[in-house]
Amino acid sequence: MSGATPLDWAWVDVAVPRPADRLRGVSMAGFRQRAPALVDIAMVAHPSVTLIVDLSESRGIVYDRDGRRARGSVVIGLMPGDLRAGGWATECLQIRLEPPVAAAVLGPSAELSGSVVALQDLWGRDAGRAEDRLRAATSWDERFAIAAEILGRRLGGRSRVDPEIAYTWRRTLTGRGRLRVERLADEVGWSRKRLWSRFRAQLGITPKRAAQLVRFDHAAHLLAAGHAAAGVAVESGYVDQSHLHRDVKTFTGLTPAAVAAAPWLAIDDVAWPSR
């Protein structure tokens, strides 16, 4: 994306659903860029599968991963690697799906743990129909309602993961990645080996890697809030500051100081107030 500049959030309007309109395991936010401009922003690992629906009337979002480009609505796995998003998009709907929900909404998520997939490749013609409905809506409230209807229909009251796996994910999330696999296995009444294998088969990530990802996400937001790296390491459950540095480098390719100033964290508390 030669010539693109980092996204200036001061020029972006953010909309969020009302609490009563939210689905469990699903977070949504709408973004509208008031002044069209060519932008470029890094996308990093996050403890959710991210669905971005491109609502731009023309040109739209371009994704660049390892030198390969794609355009339009996309599903981003838990650990997408070196991924940048940009282009001339003026509006998009971003949906974060907890992995147990993503497994039902998008299909077997083992294929999505580290991938970037066009929404059309997963939903076929339904992707275009969903985009058309969302684009034609006259307000963000209407868009959120349409998205909730589409997701609810795909969920259909069914889960594609074992209740024990869904429980383990929630405990990993609420425990900020600090609970040991052995303890989680005891809580669900499974052996460590069984939990490990079924968790990986159904969510596309091992329990240990999930814990690392959740812990990193918590630490990254503390860094962005201005906390010193040494204190963040202690607060987030790292052995020491060098341990934090290694994890940040693994998930972002950056240093903790660079992560603290990264633009993708600048808007999180506004776009995801229940995070």
Phi and psi in degrees as GROMACS dihedral restraints (atoms count N, CA, C in turn):
[ dihedral_restraints ]
;  ai    aj    ak    al  type     phi  dphi    fc
    3     4     5     6     1   -59.6    20    10
    4     5     6     7     1   134.1    20    10
    6     7     8     9     1    88.3    20    10
    7     8     9    10     1    -6.5    20    10
    9    10    11    12     1   -77.4    20    10
   10    11    12    13     1   155.5    20    10
   12    13    14    15     1  -119.9    20    10
   13    14    15    16     1   157.2    20    10
   15    16    17    18     1   -58.5    20    10
   16    17    18    19     1   146.6    20    10
   18    19    20    21     1   -67.5    20    10
   19    20    21    22     1   129.4    20    10
   21    22    23    24     1   -94.9    20    10
   22    23    24    25     1   106.3    20    10
   24    25    26    27     1   -65.7    20    10
   25    26    27    28     1   -16.5    20    10
   27    28    29    30     1   -64.6    20    10
   28    29    30    31     1   -20.2    20    10
   30    31    32    33     1  -102.7    20    10
   31    32    33    34     1    15.0    20    10
   33    34    35    36     1  -118.4    20    10
   34    35    36    37     1   126.5    20    10
   36    37    38    39     1   -88.4    20    10
   37    38    39    40     1   136.8    20    10
   39    40    41    42     1  -119.5    20    10
   40    41    42    43     1   132.7    20    10
   42    43    44    45     1  -120.6    20    10
   43    44    45    46     1   141.9    20    10
   45    46    47    48     1  -130.5    20    10
   46    47    48    49     1   150.4    20    10
   48    49    50    51     1   -68.7    20    10
   49    50    51    52     1   156.3    20    10
   51    52    53    54     1   -68.4    20    10
   52    53    54    55     1   148.1    20    10
   54    55    56    57     1   -52.4    20    10
   55    56    57    58     1   -35.9    20    10
   57    58    59    60     1   -69.2    20    10
   58    59    60    61     1   -18.6    20    10
   60    61    62    63     1   -95.7    20    10
   61    62    63    64     1     3.7    20    10
   63    64    65    66     1   -87.8    20    10
   64    65    66    67     1   145.3    20    10
   66    67    68    69     1   -98.6    20    10
   67    68    69    70     1   146.1    20    10
   69    70    71    72     1   -64.8    20    10
   70    71    72    73     1   131.2    20    10
   72    73    74    75     1    81.2    20    10
   73    74    75    76     1     5.3    20    10
   75    76    77    78     1  -128.4    20    10
   76    77    78    79     1   130.5    20    10
   78    79    80    81     1  -124.1    20    10
   79    80    81    82     1   139.9    20    10
   81    82    83    84     1  -132.4    20    10
   82    83    84    85     1   149.8    20    10
   84    85    86    87     1  -151.1    20    10
   85    86    87    88     1   143.3    20    10
   87    88    89    90     1  -108.6    20    10
   88    89    90    91     1   140.4    20    10
   90    91    92    93     1  -125.5    20    10
   91    92    93    94     1   133.0    20    10
   93    94    95    96     1  -133.1    20    10
   94    95    96    97     1   120.7    20    10
   96    97    98    99     1   -87.9    20    10
   97    98    99   100     1   118.2    20    10
   99   100   101   102     1   -70.5    20    10
  100   101   102   103     1   -33.2    20    10
  102   103   104   105     1  -118.7    20    10
  103   104   105   106     1   108.8    20    10
  105   106   107   108     1   -55.1    20    10
  106   107   108   109     1   129.7    20    10
  108   109   110   111     1  -156.3    20    10
  109   110   111   112     1   152.6    20    10
  111   112   113   114     1   -76.1    20    10
  112   113   114   115     1   118.9    20    10
  114   115   116   117     1  -122.9    20    10
  115   116   117   118     1   166.1    20    10
  117   118   119   120     1  -149.7    20    10
  118   119   120   121     1   124.9    20    10
  120   121   122   123     1  -142.6    20    10
  121   122   123   124     1   140.4    20    10
  123   124   125   126     1   -79.0    20    10
  124   125   126   127     1   139.6    20    10
  126   127   128   129     1  -108.7    20    10
  127   128   129   130     1   136.7    20    10
  129   130   131   132     1  -128.4    20    10
  130   131   132   133     1   172.6    20    10
  132   133   134   135     1   -57.1    20    10
  133   134   135   136     1   140.5    20    10
  135   136   137   138     1  -148.0    20    10
  136   137   138   139     1   146.3    20    10
  138   139   140   141     1   -76.6    20    10
  139   140   141   142     1    50.5    20    10
  141   142   143   144     1  -160.3    20    10
  142   143   144   145     1   158.8    20    10
  144   145   146   147     1   -89.9    20    10
  145   146   147   148     1   127.3    20    10
  147   148   149   150     1  -105.6    20    10
  148   149   150   151     1   127.4    20    10
  150   151   152   153     1  -110.0    20    10
  151   152   153   154     1   119.4    20    10
  153   154   155   156     1  -113.0    20    10
  154   155   156   157     1   117.6    20    10
  156   157   158   159     1   -99.8    20    10
  157   158   159   160     1   116.2    20    10
  159   160   161   162     1   -79.2    20    10
  160   161   162   163     1   115.6    20    10
  162   163   164   165     1  -106.7    20    10
  163   164   165   166     1    10.0    20    10
  165   166   167   168     1   -66.3    20    10
  166   167   168   169     1   145.6    20    10
  168   169   170   171     1   -77.2    20    10
  169   170   171   172     1   -27.4    20    10
  171   172   173   174     1  -150.2    20    10
  172   173   174   175     1   161.7    20    10
  174   175   176   177     1    60.3    20    10
  175   176   177   178     1   -74.8    20    10
  177   178   179   180     1    81.5    20    10
  178   179   180   181     1  -167.0    20    10
  180   181   182   183     1   -85.0    20    10
  181   182   183   184     1   140.4    20    10
  183   184   185   186     1  -120.8    20    10
  184   185   186   187     1   134.3    20    10
  186   187   188   189     1  -111.9    20    10
  187   188   189   190     1   136.4    20    10
  189   190   191   192     1  -125.1    20    10
  190   191   192   193     1   112.9    20    10
  192   193   194   195     1  -125.6    20    10
  193   194   195   196     1   116.1    20    10
  195   196   197   198     1    52.6    20    10
  196   197   198   199     1    39.2    20    10
  198   199   200   201     1    84.3    20    10
  199   200   201   202     1    -2.5    20    10
  201   202   203   204     1  -104.9    20    10
  202   203   204   205     1   132.5    20    10
  204   205   206   207     1  -109.9    20    10
  205   206   207   208     1   146.8    20    10
  207   208   209   210     1  -143.3    20    10
  208   209   210   211     1   163.8    20    10
  210   211   212   213     1  -134.7    20    10
  211   212   213   214     1   149.5    20    10
  213   214   215   216     1    99.7    20    10
  214   215   216   217     1  -165.9    20    10
  216   217   218   219     1   -65.6    20    10
  217   218   219   220     1   143.2    20    10
  219   220   221   222     1  -148.3    20    10
  220   221   222   223     1   154.2    20    10
  222   223   224   225     1  -113.3    20    10
  223   224   225   226     1   126.2    20    10
  225   226   227   228     1  -112.1    20    10
  226   227   228   229     1   124.4    20    10
  228   229   230   231     1   -70.9    20    10
  229   230   231   232     1   180.0    20    10
  231   232   233   234     1   -61.6    20    10
  232   233   234   235     1   -38.5    20    10
  234   235   236   237     1  -131.4    20    10
  235   236   237   238     1    85.5    20    10
  237   238   239   240     1   -78.8    20    10
  238   239   240   241     1    -3.5    20    10
  240   241   242   243     1    76.3    20    10
  241   242   243   244     1  -149.7    20    10
  243   244   245   246     1   -80.4    20    10
  244   245   246   247     1    92.3    20    10
  246   247   248   249     1  -125.4    20    10
  247   248   249   250     1   132.4    20    10
  249   250   251   252     1  -124.8    20    10
  250   251   252   253     1   144.2    20    10
  252   253   254   255     1  -124.8    20    10
  253   254   255   256     1   142.8    20    10
  255   256   257   258     1  -172.7    20    10
  256   257   258   259     1  -150.9    20    10
  258   259   260   261     1   106.1    20    10
  259   260   261   262     1  -148.5    20    10
  261   262   263   264     1  -115.4    20    10
  262   263   264   265     1    25.8    20    10
  264   265   266   267     1   -62.5    20    10
  265   266   267   268     1   139.4    20    10
  267   268   269   270     1  -110.5    20    10
  268   269   270   271     1   -24.6    20    10
  270   271   272   273     1  -144.5    20    10
  271   272   273   274     1   140.6    20    10
  273   274   275   276     1  -155.2    20    10
  274   275   276   277     1   155.4    20    10
  276   277   278   279     1  -109.9    20    10
  277   278   279   280     1   123.3    20    10
  279   280   281   282     1  -107.8    20    10
  280   281   282   283     1   128.2    20    10
  282   283   284   285     1  -122.8    20    10
  283   284   285   286     1   125.0    20    10
  285   286   287   288     1  -103.2    20    10
  286   287   288   289     1   125.7    20    10
  288   289   290   291     1  -114.7    20    10
  289   290   291   292     1   124.2    20    10
  291   292   293   294     1   -61.5    20    10
  292   293   294   295     1   142.6    20    10
  294   295   296   297     1   -50.0    20    10
  295   296   297   298     1   -41.3    20    10
  297   298   299   300     1   -61.7    20    10
  298   299   300   301     1   -33.5    20    10
  300   301   302   303     1   -74.5    20    10
  301   302   303   304     1   -41.6    20    10
  303   304   305   306     1   -58.7    20    10
  304   305   306   307     1   -35.1    20    10
  306   307   308   309     1   -61.0    20    10
  307   308   309   310     1   -33.5    20    10
  309   310   311   312     1   -84.5    20    10
  310   311   312   313     1   -39.8    20    10
  312   313   314   315     1   -74.2    20    10
  313   314   315   316     1   -38.2    20    10
  315   316   317   318     1  -110.8    20    10
  316   317   318   319     1   -12.9    20    10
  318   319   320   321     1   105.8    20    10
  319   320   321   322     1  -174.6    20    10
  321   322   323   324     1   -52.9    20    10
  322   323   324   325     1   115.1    20    10
  324   325   326   327     1   -82.7    20    10
  325   326   327   328     1    -1.7    20    10
  327   328   329   330     1   -58.5    20    10
  328   329   330   331     1   -28.9    20    10
  330   331   332   333     1   -79.9    20    10
  331   332   333   334     1   -10.2    20    10
  333   334   335   336     1  -108.9    20    10
  334   335   336   337     1     0.4    20    10
  336   337   338   339     1   -61.3    20    10
  337   338   339   340     1   -34.7    20    10
  339   340   341   342     1  -136.9    20    10
  340   341   342   343     1    26.0    20    10
  342   343   344   345     1  -113.7    20    10
  343   344   345   346     1   166.6    20    10
  345   346   347   348     1  -125.7    20    10
  346   347   348   349     1   113.6    20    10
  348   349   350   351     1  -125.8    20    10
  349   350   351   352     1   134.3    20    10
  351   352   353   354     1   -62.6    20    10
  352   353   354   355     1   136.4    20    10
  354   355   356   357     1   -58.5    20    10
  355   356   357   358     1   -35.6    20    10
  357   358   359   360     1   -62.1    20    10
  358   359   360   361     1   -31.8    20    10
  360   361   362   363     1   -68.5    20    10
  361   362   363   364     1   -24.0    20    10
  363   364   365   366     1   -95.2    20    10
  364   365   366   367     1   -39.3    20    10
  366   367   368   369     1  -105.9    20    10
  367   368   369   370     1    -7.5    20    10
  369   370   371   372     1    61.7    20    10
  370   371   372   373     1  -136.9    20    10
  372   373   374   375     1   -64.9    20    10
  373   374   375   376     1   -23.5    20    10
  375   376   377   378     1   -61.4    20    10
  376   377   378   379     1   -28.5    20    10
  378   379   380   381     1   -63.9    20    10
  379   380   381   382     1   -47.2    20    10
  381   382   383   384     1   -64.4    20    10
  382   383   384   385     1   -39.3    20    10
  384   385   386   387     1   -65.3    20    10
  385   386   387   388     1   -39.9    20    10
  387   388   389   390     1   -64.8    20    10
  388   389   390   391     1   -43.0    20    10
  390   391   392   393     1   -60.8    20    10
  391   392   393   394     1   -43.8    20    10
  393   394   395   396     1   -62.6    20    10
  394   395   396   397     1   -43.4    20    10
  396   397   398   399     1   -63.7    20    10
  397   398   399   400     1   -44.0    20    10
  399   400   401   402     1   -68.1    20    10
  400   401   402   403     1   -38.1    20    10
  402   403   404   405     1   -68.1    20    10
  403   404   405   406     1   -34.2    20    10
  405   406   407   408     1   -79.4    20    10
  406   407   408   409     1   -14.9    20    10
  408   409   410   411     1   -62.8    20    10
  409   410   411   412     1   148.3    20    10
  411   412   413   414     1   -95.8    20    10
  412   413   414   415     1    -4.4    20    10
  414   415   416   417     1  -152.4    20    10
  415   416   417   418     1   161.9    20    10
  417   418   419   420     1   -68.2    20    10
  418   419   420   421     1   -34.3    20    10
  420   421   422   423     1   -59.2    20    10
  421   422   423   424     1   -40.8    20    10
  423   424   425   426     1   -67.0    20    10
  424   425   426   427     1   -39.7    20    10
  426   427   428   429     1   -63.9    20    10
  427   428   429   430     1   -42.9    20    10
  429   430   431   432     1   -62.9    20    10
  430   431   432   433     1   -39.3    20    10
  432   433   434   435     1   -65.0    20    10
  433   434   435   436     1   -41.5    20    10
  435   436   437   438     1   -63.8    20    10
  436   437   438   439     1   -45.7    20    10
  438   439   440   441     1   -61.9    20    10
  439   440   441   442     1   -42.0    20    10
  441   442   443   444     1   -63.4    20    10
  442   443   444   445     1   -38.3    20    10
  444   445   446   447     1   -64.1    20    10
  445   446   447   448     1   -45.0    20    10
  447   448   449   450     1   -63.8    20    10
  448   449   450   451     1   -46.2    20    10
  450   451   452   453     1   -66.5    20    10
  451   452   453   454     1   -41.4    20    10
  453   454   455   456     1   -62.2    20    10
  454   455   456   457     1   -39.0    20    10
  456   457   458   459     1   -65.7    20    10
  457   458   459   460     1   -38.2    20    10
  459   460   461   462     1   -72.3    20    10
  460   461   462   463     1   -32.8    20    10
  462   463   464   465     1   -67.6    20    10
  463   464   465   466     1   -45.7    20    10
  465   466   467   468     1    57.7    20    10
  466   467   468   469     1    23.4    20    10
  468   469   470   471     1    73.4    20    10
  469   470   471   472     1     6.5    20    10
  471   472   473   474     1  -111.0    20    10
  472   473   474   475     1   152.5    20    10
  474   475   476   477     1  -119.7    20    10
  475   476   477   478     1   139.7    20    10
  477   478   479   480     1   -96.7    20    10
  478   479   480   481     1     5.7    20    10
  480   481   482   483     1  -123.4    20    10
  481   482   483   484     1   155.4    20    10
  483   484   485   486     1   -64.0    20    10
  484   485   486   487     1   146.7    20    10
  486   487   488   489     1   -55.9    20    10
  487   488   489   490     1   -33.9    20    10
  489   490   491   492     1   -65.8    20    10
  490   491   492   493     1   -33.9    20    10
  492   493   494   495     1   -73.0    20    10
  493   494   495   496     1   -42.9    20    10
  495   496   497   498     1   -61.1    20    10
  496   497   498   499     1   -41.2    20    10
  498   499   500   501     1   -62.6    20    10
  499   500   501   502     1   -44.4    20    10
  501   502   503   504     1   -62.0    20    10
  502   503   504   505     1   -40.8    20    10
  504   505   506   507     1   -62.2    20    10
  505   506   507   508     1   -46.6    20    10
  507   508   509   510     1   -62.6    20    10
  508   509   510   511     1   -38.4    20    10
  510   511   512   513     1   -67.6    20    10
  511   512   513   514     1   -36.7    20    10
  513   514   515   516     1   -63.6    20    10
  514   515   516   517     1   -40.9    20    10
  516   517   518   519     1   -69.4    20    10
  517   518   519   520     1   -49.7    20    10
  519   520   521   522     1   -70.5    20    10
  520   521   522   523     1   -26.9    20    10
  522   523   524   525     1   -85.9    20    10
  523   524   525   526     1     4.2    20    10
  525   526   527   528     1    55.3    20    10
  526   527   528   529     1    33.9    20    10
  528   529   530   531     1    76.3    20    10
  529   530   531   532     1    15.6    20    10
  531   532   533   534     1  -103.1    20    10
  532   533   534   535     1    -0.5    20    10
  534   535   536   537     1   -91.2    20    10
  535   536   537   538     1   135.8    20    10
  537   538   539   540     1   -76.0    20    10
  538   539   540   541     1   150.7    20    10
  540   541   542   543     1   -60.3    20    10
  541   542   543   544     1   -38.7    20    10
  543   544   545   546     1   -59.6    20    10
  544   545   546   547     1   -41.4    20    10
  546   547   548   549     1   -66.2    20    10
  547   548   549   550     1   -42.9    20    10
  549   550   551   552     1   -64.8    20    10
  550   551   552   553     1   -38.8    20    10
  552   553   554   555     1   -62.6    20    10
  553   554   555   556     1   -41.9    20    10
  555   556   557   558     1   -62.0    20    10
  556   557   558   559     1   -39.8    20    10
  558   559   560   561     1   -65.4    20    10
  559   560   561   562     1   -32.9    20    10
  561   562   563   564     1   -96.4    20    10
  562   563   564   565     1    -2.5    20    10
  564   565   566   567     1    77.1    20    10
  565   566   567   568     1    25.0    20    10
  567   568   569   570     1  -112.5    20    10
  568   569   570   571     1   163.7    20    10
  570   571   572   573     1   -75.9    20    10
  571   572   573   574     1   159.7    20    10
  573   574   575   576     1   -61.1    20    10
  574   575   576   577     1   -40.9    20    10
  576   577   578   579     1   -63.5    20    10
  577   578   579   580     1   -42.7    20    10
  579   580   581   582     1   -65.4    20    10
  580   581   582   583     1   -44.4    20    10
  582   583   584   585     1   -61.5    20    10
  583   584   585   586     1   -44.5    20    10
  585   586   587   588     1   -59.4    20    10
  586   587   588   589     1   -48.3    20    10
  588   589   590   591     1   -70.1    20    10
  589   590   591   592     1   -42.0    20    10
  591   592   593   594     1   -74.6    20    10
  592   593   594   595     1   -34.8    20    10
  594   595   596   597     1   -61.3    20    10
  595   596   597   598     1   -46.6    20    10
  597   598   599   600     1   -67.0    20    10
  598   599   600   601     1   -40.0    20    10
  600   601   602   603     1   -66.3    20    10
  601   602   603   604     1   -36.2    20    10
  603   604   605   606     1   -93.6    20    10
  604   605   606   607     1   -27.9    20    10
  606   607   608   609     1  -112.0    20    10
  607   608   609   610     1    -7.7    20    10
  609   610   611   612     1    75.6    20    10
  610   611   612   613     1    17.6    20    10
  612   613   614   615     1  -153.2    20    10
  613   614   615   616     1   148.2    20    10
  615   616   617   618     1   -79.5    20    10
  616   617   618   619     1   157.5    20    10
  618   619   620   621     1   -57.6    20    10
  619   620   621   622     1   -37.7    20    10
  621   622   623   624     1   -65.5    20    10
  622   623   624   625     1   -43.4    20    10
  624   625   626   627     1   -67.2    20    10
  625   626   627   628     1   -36.9    20    10
  627   628   629   630     1   -60.7    20    10
  628   629   630   631     1   -43.4    20    10
  630   631   632   633     1   -63.2    20    10
  631   632   633   634     1   -41.4    20    10
  633   634   635   636     1   -61.6    20    10
  634   635   636   637     1   -41.5    20    10
  636   637   638   639     1   -66.0    20    10
  637   638   639   640     1   -44.8    20    10
  639   640   641   642     1   -64.7    20    10
  640   641   642   643     1   -42.3    20    10
  642   643   644   645     1   -63.5    20    10
  643   644   645   646     1   -42.4    20    10
  645   646   647   648     1   -61.2    20    10
  646   647   648   649     1   -44.2    20    10
  648   649   650   651     1   -59.9    20    10
  649   650   651   652     1   -43.1    20    10
  651   652   653   654     1   -62.8    20    10
  652   653   654   655     1   -45.2    20    10
  654   655   656   657     1   -64.6    20    10
  655   656   657   658     1   -40.6    20    10
  657   658   659   660     1   -61.3    20    10
  658   659   660   661     1   -38.9    20    10
  660   661   662   663     1   -71.8    20    10
  661   662   663   664     1   -32.2    20    10
  663   664   665   666     1   -66.4    20    10
  664   665   666   667     1   -41.9    20    10
  666   667   668   669     1   -61.1    20    10
  667   668   669   670     1   -43.4    20    10
  669   670   671   672     1   -65.7    20    10
  670   671   672   673     1   -26.6    20    10
  672   673   674   675     1   -80.1    20    10
  673   674   675   676     1    -1.9    20    10
  675   676   677   678     1    99.8    20    10
  676   677   678   679     1     6.7    20    10
  678   679   680   681     1   -75.7    20    10
  679   680   681   682     1   145.7    20    10
  681   682   683   684     1   -69.5    20    10
  682   683   684   685     1   148.0    20    10
  684   685   686   687     1   -58.7    20    10
  685   686   687   688     1   -39.3    20    10
  687   688   689   690     1   -61.8    20    10
  688   689   690   691     1   -43.8    20    10
  690   691   692   693     1   -69.0    20    10
  691   692   693   694     1   -36.8    20    10
  693   694   695   696     1   -62.9    20    10
  694   695   696   697     1   -40.7    20    10
  696   697   698   699     1   -59.0    20    10
  697   698   699   700     1   -44.2    20    10
  699   700   701   702     1   -67.3    20    10
  700   701   702   703     1   -48.4    20    10
  702   703   704   705     1   -61.7    20    10
  703   704   705   706     1   -32.8    20    10
  705   706   707   708     1   -93.8    20    10
  706   707   708   709     1    -2.0    20    10
  708   709   710   711     1    89.3    20    10
  709   710   711   712     1    19.0    20    10
  711   712   713   714     1   -81.8    20    10
  712   713   714   715     1   154.3    20    10
  714   715   716   717     1   -62.7    20    10
  715   716   717   718     1   -43.7    20    10
  717   718   719   720     1  -161.2    20    10
  718   719   720   721     1  -177.1    20    10
  720   721   722   723     1   -66.2    20    10
  721   722   723   724     1   -34.1    20    10
  723   724   725   726     1   -66.8    20    10
  724   725   726   727     1   -32.3    20    10
  726   727   728   729     1   -63.8    20    10
  727   728   729   730     1   -44.5    20    10
  729   730   731   732     1   -59.5    20    10
  730   731   732   733     1   -45.3    20    10
  732   733   734   735     1   -58.4    20    10
  733   734   735   736     1   -42.6    20    10
  735   736   737   738     1   -64.8    20    10
  736   737   738   739     1   -43.1    20    10
  738   739   740   741     1   -66.6    20    10
  739   740   741   742     1   -43.2    20    10
  741   742   743   744     1   -61.0    20    10
  742   743   744   745     1   -41.9    20    10
  744   745   746   747     1   -64.1    20    10
  745   746   747   748     1   -40.2    20    10
  747   748   749   750     1   -63.1    20    10
  748   749   750   751     1   -44.3    20    10
  750   751   752   753     1   -85.1    20    10
  751   752   753   754     1   -23.0    20    10
  753   754   755   756     1  -126.5    20    10
  754   755   756   757     1   -20.8    20    10
  756   757   758   759     1    76.6    20    10
  757   758   759   760     1     8.8    20    10
  759   760   761   762     1  -117.0    20    10
  760   761   762   763     1   170.3    20    10
  762   763   764   765     1   -86.9    20    10
  763   764   765   766     1   161.5    20    10
  765   766   767   768     1   -56.1    20    10
  766   767   768   769     1   -36.2    20    10
  768   769   770   771     1   -64.2    20    10
  769   770   771   772     1   -40.2    20    10
  771   772   773   774     1   -69.3    20    10
  772   773   774   775     1   -37.7    20    10
  774   775   776   777     1   -63.1    20    10
  775   776   777   778     1   -37.6    20    10
  777   778   779   780     1   -58.9    20    10
  778   779   780   781     1   -28.1    20    10
  780   781   782   783     1  -104.3    20    10
  781   782   783   784     1     6.6    20    10
  783   784   785   786     1   -68.3    20    10
  784   785   786   787     1   136.3    20    10
  786   787   788   789     1   -67.9    20    10
  787   788   789   790     1   -24.5    20    10
  789   790   791   792     1   -69.8    20    10
  790   791   792   793     1   -17.7    20    10
  792   793   794   795     1   -91.1    20    10
  793   794   795   796     1   -15.6    20    10
  795   796   797   798     1   -65.0    20    10
  796   797   798   799     1   -26.6    20    10
  798   799   800   801     1  -105.2    20    10
  799   800   801   802     1    -5.3    20    10
  801   802   803   804     1   -58.3    20    10
  802   803   804   805     1   -45.0    20    10
  804   805   806   807     1   -67.7    20    10
  805   806   807   808     1   -20.4    20    10
  807   808   809   810     1   -86.2    20    10
  808   809   810   811     1   -47.1    20    10
  810   811   812   813     1   -76.2    20    10
  811   812   813   814     1   -28.8    20    10
  813   814   815   816     1  -128.2    20    10
  814   815   816   817     1    67.9    20    10
  816   817   818   819     1   -62.7    20    10
  817   818   819   820     1   -19.5    20    10
  819   820   821   822     1   -99.1    20    10
  820   821   822   823     1    12.2    20    10
